[in-house]
Amino acid sequence: MKRTRPGARPVPAQSRPSVPPTHAGAGAPADRTDRNPADGAQPLTASADLDREAAIARLFDLHYTPMLRLAALLGADDPENIVAEAYYQIYRKWRKIRATDSAEAYLRSVVCNLTRMRIRHLQAARRHVEVPVGSVASAETSALLHDDQRALVSALQQLPARQREALVLRHWLGLKEGEIAQTMGISSGSVKTHTARGIAALTQALEARR
């Protein structure tokens, strides 16, 4: 079991996020319902619960590795835990998401938000403990990236969070402007601004390394 960041649930590496088990006593009806008290939603029927688990399993198969790369490129030191937490959140809120396209967009947005919070936590920690810039990159991050990407990722991590997110979503994930705006929770005009500033700063940083 790998270590987890504060507040994260321990999840084995490369494993599908666990789904809360169902329990039925003797003589339990076939249409058992399942309620999550935390979100106050109406209970799921047993059939809907199975549909949810199957849909999230498909999301995992399709998007786990891309989401892992996204978290790593955004600067997460623990991308596996970030993505595991994102899948857990989408499991809990599935009744509000349903459609596969919406689920993928929601998953991207949660990964971005969790990574941003994690980086803020690390920055706060650095105020109390001297940590060399760039030394927090994890073994998972290094393994996910090719050698020729590491210098670029190092430069990316020096950018402000919004600029970094805009560039990664546009040039690595290939999202359109509207999709980036939805993922980041900002306007299309702000996406253009962050992207332009990010490219300028990244170009300057890479030229300085030559």
Secondary structure in CASP SS format (residue, H / E / C, confidence):
PFRMAT SS
TARGET T0000
AUTHOR 0000-0000-0000
METHOD secondary structure of the structure
MODEL  1
M C 1.00
K C 1.00
R C 1.00
T C 1.00
R C 1.00
P C 1.00
G C 1.00
A C 1.00
R C 1.00
P C 1.00
V C 1.00
P C 1.00
A C 1.00
Q C 1.00
S C 1.00
R C 1.00
P C 1.00
S C 1.00
V C 1.00
P C 1.00
P C 1.00
T C 1.00
H C 1.00
A C 1.00
G C 1.00
A C 1.00
G C 1.00
A C 1.00
P C 1.00
A C 1.00
D C 1.00
R C 1.00
T E 1.00
D E 1.00
R C 1.00
N C 1.00
P C 1.00
A C 1.00
D C 1.00
G C 1.00
A C 1.00
Q C 1.00
P C 1.00
L E 1.00
T E 1.00
A H 1.00
S H 1.00
A H 1.00
D H 1.00
L H 1.00
D H 1.00
R H 1.00
E H 1.00
A H 1.00
A H 1.00
I H 1.00
A H 1.00
R H 1.00
L H 1.00
F H 1.00
D H 1.00
L H 1.00
H H 1.00
Y H 1.00
T H 1.00
P H 1.00
M H 1.00
L H 1.00
R H 1.00
L H 1.00
A H 1.00
A H 1.00
L H 1.00
L C 1.00
G C 1.00
A C 1.00
D C 1.00
D C 1.00
P H 1.00
E H 1.00
N H 1.00
I H 1.00
V H 1.00
A H 1.00
E H 1.00
A H 1.00
Y H 1.00
Y H 1.00
Q H 1.00
I H 1.00
Y H 1.00
R H 1.00
K C 1.00
W H 1.00
R H 1.00
K H 1.00
I H 1.00
R C 1.00
A C 1.00
T H 1.00
D H 1.00
S H 1.00
A H 1.00
E H 1.00
A H 1.00
Y H 1.00
L H 1.00
R H 1.00
S H 1.00
V H 1.00
V H 1.00
C H 1.00
N H 1.00
L H 1.00
T H 1.00
R H 1.00
M H 1.00
R H 1.00
I H 1.00
R H 1.00
H H 1.00
L H 1.00
Q H 1.00
A H 1.00
A H 1.00
R H 1.00
R C 1.00
H C 1.00
V C 1.00
E C 1.00
V C 1.00
P C 1.00
V C 1.00
G C 1.00
S C 1.00
V C 1.00
A C 1.00
S C 1.00
A H 1.00
E H 1.00
T H 1.00
S H 1.00
A H 1.00
L H 1.00
L C 1.00
H C 1.00
D H 1.00
D H 1.00
Q H 1.00
R H 1.00
A H 1.00
L H 1.00
V H 1.00
S H 1.00
A H 1.00
L H 1.00
Q C 1.00
Q C 1.00
L C 1.00
P C 1.00
A H 1.00
R H 1.00
Q H 1.00
R H 1.00
E H 1.00
A H 1.00
L H 1.00
V H 1.00
L H 1.00
R H 1.00
H H 1.00
W H 1.00
L C 1.00
G C 1.00
L C 1.00
K C 1.00
E H 1.00
G H 1.00
E H 1.00
I H 1.00
A H 1.00
Q H 1.00
T H 1.00
M H 1.00
G C 1.00
I C 1.00
S C 1.00
S H 1.00
G H 1.00
S H 1.00
V H 1.00
K H 1.00
T H 1.00
H H 1.00
T H 1.00
A H 1.00
R H 1.00
G H 1.00
I H 1.00
A H 1.00
A H 1.00
L H 1.00
T H 1.00
Q H 1.00
A H 1.00
L H 1.00
E H 1.00
A H 1.00
R H 1.00
R C 1.00
END
